[in-house]
Amino acid sequence: MKKKTISIITIIMLLILLIPIQTRYKDGGSVRYRAILYDIMRYHQLDEESETGYKDGWTIKFLGFSVYDDFN
């Protein structure tokens, strides 16, 4: 019985750490997914100087450290 409750508590803690909260920005369509362990930002900003009219890119952070960043 005790092992079962510990495993249930562990699963609940992992879900809390991994389930993201989605935030949409009004800058052309950027979306941010934030959880306790990670942060993913998909940029899609309006940019008049660009050929396509948008400035696109990704930023991925894990535990607060930047893992991937192609938005400049």
ROSE-4610 file (N, C-alpha, C; in Angstrom, 1 decimal, always signed):
// ROSE-4610
residu = [M/M/M/K/K/K/K/K/K/K/K/K/T/T/T/I/I/I/S/S/S/I/I/I/I/I/I/T/T/T/I/I/I/I/I/I/M/M/M/L/L/L/L/L/L/I/I/I/L/L/L/L/L/L/I/I/I/P/P/P/I/I/I/Q/Q/Q/T/T/T/R/R/R/Y/Y/Y/K/K/K/D/D/D/G/G/G/G/G/G/S/S/S/V/V/V/R/R/R/Y/Y/Y/R/R/R/A/A/A/I/I/I/L/L/L/Y/Y/Y/D/D/D/I/I/I/M/M/M/R/R/R/Y/Y/Y/H/H/H/Q/Q/Q/L/L/L/D/D/D/E/E/E/E/E/E/S/S/S/E/E/E/T/T/T/G/G/G/Y/Y/Y/K/K/K/D/D/D/G/G/G/W/W/W/T/T/T/I/I/I/K/K/K/F/F/F/L/L/L/G/G/G/F/F/F/S/S/S/V/V/V/Y/Y/Y/D/D/D/D/D/D/F/F/F/N/N/N]
num = [1/1/1/2/2/2/3/3/3/4/4/4/5/5/5/6/6/6/7/7/7/8/8/8/9/9/9/10/10/10/11/11/11/12/12/12/13/13/13/14/14/14/15/15/15/16/16/16/17/17/17/18/18/18/19/19/19/20/20/20/21/21/21/22/22/22/23/23/23/24/24/24/25/25/25/26/26/26/27/27/27/28/28/28/29/29/29/30/30/30/31/31/31/32/32/32/33/33/33/34/34/34/35/35/35/36/36/36/37/37/37/38/38/38/39/39/39/40/40/40/41/41/41/42/42/42/43/43/43/44/44/44/45/45/45/46/46/46/47/47/47/48/48/48/49/49/49/50/50/50/51/51/51/52/52/52/53/53/53/54/54/54/55/55/55/56/56/56/57/57/57/58/58/58/59/59/59/60/60/60/61/61/61/62/62/62/63/63/63/64/64/64/65/65/65/66/66/66/67/67/67/68/68/68/69/69/69/70/70/70/71/71/71/72/72/72]
x = [+0.8/+0.0/+0.9/+1.9/+2.8/+3.5/+4.0/+4.6/+3.7/+2.4/+1.4/+1.2/+1.1/+0.9/+2.1/+3.3/+4.5/+4.6/+4.2/+4.2/+3.2/+2.0/+1.0/+1.4/+2.1/+2.6/+3.7/+4.5/+5.6/+5.0/+4.0/+3.4/+2.8/+2.1/+1.5/+2.5/+3.6/+4.7/+5.3/+5.5/+6.0/+5.1/+3.8/+2.8/+2.8/+3.0/+3.0/+4.2/+5.4/+6.6/+6.6/+5.9/+6.0/+4.8/+3.7/+2.5/+2.7/+2.7/+2.9/+1.6/+1.9/+0.8/+1.1/+0.1/+0.2/-0.1/+0.7/+0.5/+0.6/-0.4/-0.4/-0.2/+0.7/+1.0/+0.4/+0.1/-0.6/+0.5/+1.6/+2.6/+2.7/+1.7/+1.7/+1.5/+1.5/+1.2/+2.2/+3.0/+4.0/+3.3/+3.9/+3.3/+4.4/+4.0/+5.0/+4.4/+5.2/+4.8/+5.7/+5.1/+6.0/+5.5/+6.5/+6.3/+7.4/+7.4/+8.4/+9.8/+9.9/+11.2/+11.7/+10.8/+11.2/+10.4/+10.9/+10.2/+10.5/+9.4/+9.6/+8.8/+9.5/+8.9/+9.1/+7.9/+7.9/+7.5/+8.5/+8.3/+7.7/+6.8/+6.2/+5.7/+6.7/+6.4/+6.3/+5.4/+5.3/+6.6/+7.1/+8.3/+8.2/+8.1/+8.0/+9.2/+10.4/+11.6/+11.9/+11.2/+11.4/+10.7/+11.2/+10.6/+9.2/+9.1/+7.8/+6.9/+7.4/+6.5/+6.5/+7.2/+7.3/+8.7/+9.0/+10.3/+10.0/+10.6/+10.3/+11.5/+11.2/+12.3/+11.8/+12.8/+12.5/+13.5/+13.0/+13.9/+13.5/+14.4/+14.1/+15.0/+14.4/+15.2/+14.8/+15.8/+15.6/+16.3/+15.5/+16.0/+16.7/+16.2/+16.6/+17.8/+18.4/+19.5/+19.1/+19.6/+19.2/+19.8/+19.0/+19.4/+19.5/+18.5/+18.4/+17.8/+18.5/+18.0/+18.4/+17.4/+17.6/+16.8/+16.5/+15.7/+16.6/+17.0/+17.8/+17.4]
y = [-1.2/+0.0/+1.3/+1.3/+2.4/+2.7/+1.6/+1.8/+2.4/+2.0/+2.5/+4.0/+4.5/+5.9/+6.7/+6.2/+6.9/+7.0/+6.0/+6.0/+7.0/+7.0/+8.0/+9.4/+9.7/+11.0/+11.4/+10.5/+10.7/+11.1/+10.4/+10.6/+12.0/+12.4/+13.7/+14.8/+14.6/+15.6/+15.8/+14.7/+14.7/+15.5/+15.2/+15.9/+17.4/+17.8/+19.2/+19.9/+19.2/+19.7/+19.8/+18.9/+18.8/+19.4/+19.6/+20.2/+21.7/+22.1/+23.6/+24.4/+25.7/+26.7/+27.5/+27.6/+28.2/+29.7/+30.6/+32.0/+32.5/+33.2/+33.7/+35.2/+35.7/+37.1/+37.8/+39.1/+39.8/+40.6/+39.9/+40.5/+39.9/+39.2/+38.6/+37.1/+36.5/+35.1/+34.3/+34.9/+34.2/+33.4/+32.3/+31.4/+31.0/+31.0/+30.5/+29.4/+28.3/+27.2/+27.2/+27.3/+27.4/+26.3/+25.6/+24.6/+24.9/+24.2/+24.5/+24.1/+23.0/+22.5/+23.2/+23.6/+24.1/+25.3/+26.0/+27.2/+27.1/+27.1/+27.1/+28.3/+29.1/+30.2/+30.1/+30.2/+30.2/+31.6/+32.3/+33.7/+33.7/+34.6/+34.9/+36.3/+37.2/+38.7/+39.4/+40.4/+41.2/+42.0/+42.1/+42.8/+43.4/+44.7/+45.3/+45.2/+45.1/+45.0/+43.6/+42.6/+41.2/+41.0/+40.1/+39.7/+39.1/+38.3/+37.6/+38.4/+39.5/+40.3/+39.8/+38.7/+38.2/+37.8/+37.9/+37.5/+36.2/+35.1/+33.8/+33.3/+32.4/+31.7/+31.0/+30.2/+29.4/+29.7/+29.6/+29.7/+28.6/+27.7/+26.6/+26.7/+26.7/+26.8/+25.6/+24.9/+23.8/+24.2/+24.2/+24.5/+25.9/+26.8/+28.2/+28.4/+27.4/+27.5/+27.4/+28.3/+28.3/+27.1/+26.3/+25.1/+25.3/+26.1/+26.3/+27.7/+28.5/+29.9/+30.3/+30.4/+30.9/+32.1/+32.9/+34.1/+35.3/+36.0/+37.2/+38.3]
z = [+0.0/+0.0/+0.0/+0.8/+0.9/-0.5/-1.2/-2.5/-3.5/-3.4/-4.3/-4.1/-2.9/-2.7/-3.1/-2.8/-3.2/-4.7/-5.5/-6.9/-7.5/-6.8/-7.3/-7.0/-5.9/-5.6/-6.6/-6.9/-7.9/-9.3/-9.7/-11.0/-11.0/-9.9/-9.9/-9.9/-9.2/-9.2/-10.6/-11.3/-12.7/-13.6/-13.5/-14.3/-14.0/-12.8/-12.4/-13.0/-13.1/-13.6/-15.1/-15.8/-17.2/-18.0/-17.4/-18.2/-18.4/-19.6/-19.9/-19.8/-19.7/-19.7/-21.0/-21.9/-23.2/-23.0/-23.6/-23.6/-25.1/-25.6/-27.0/-26.9/-27.7/-27.7/-29.0/-28.8/-29.9/-30.7/-31.1/-31.9/-33.3/-33.7/-35.0/-34.9/-33.7/-33.6/-32.8/-31.9/-31.1/-30.0/-29.6/-28.6/-27.7/-26.4/-25.4/-24.6/-24.4/-23.5/-22.3/-21.1/-19.9/-19.0/-18.5/-17.4/-16.4/-15.3/-14.2/-14.7/-15.5/-16.0/-17.3/-18.1/-19.4/-19.9/-20.9/-21.5/-23.0/-23.8/-25.2/-25.8/-26.6/-27.2/-28.8/-29.4/-30.9/-31.3/-31.9/-32.3/-33.7/-33.9/-35.2/-35.2/-35.2/-35.0/-36.4/-36.4/-37.6/-37.7/-39.0/-39.3/-40.7/-40.8/-42.1/-43.0/-42.4/-43.1/-43.7/-43.3/-43.8/-45.1/-45.9/-47.2/-47.0/-46.0/-45.7/-44.9/-44.2/-43.4/-41.9/-41.7/-40.3/-39.9/-38.7/-38.1/-37.3/-37.7/-37.1/-36.4/-35.4/-34.7/-33.5/-32.8/-31.6/-30.6/-29.3/-28.1/-27.2/-26.8/-25.9/-24.7/-23.5/-22.3/-21.4/-20.8/-19.9/-18.6/-17.5/-16.2/-16.2/-17.0/-17.0/-17.9/-18.5/-19.4/-20.8/-21.7/-23.1/-23.8/-24.4/-25.1/-26.6/-27.1/-28.5/-28.7/-29.6/-29.8/-31.3/-32.1/-33.5/-33.8/-32.8/-33.0/-32.7/-33.8/-33.7/-34.6]
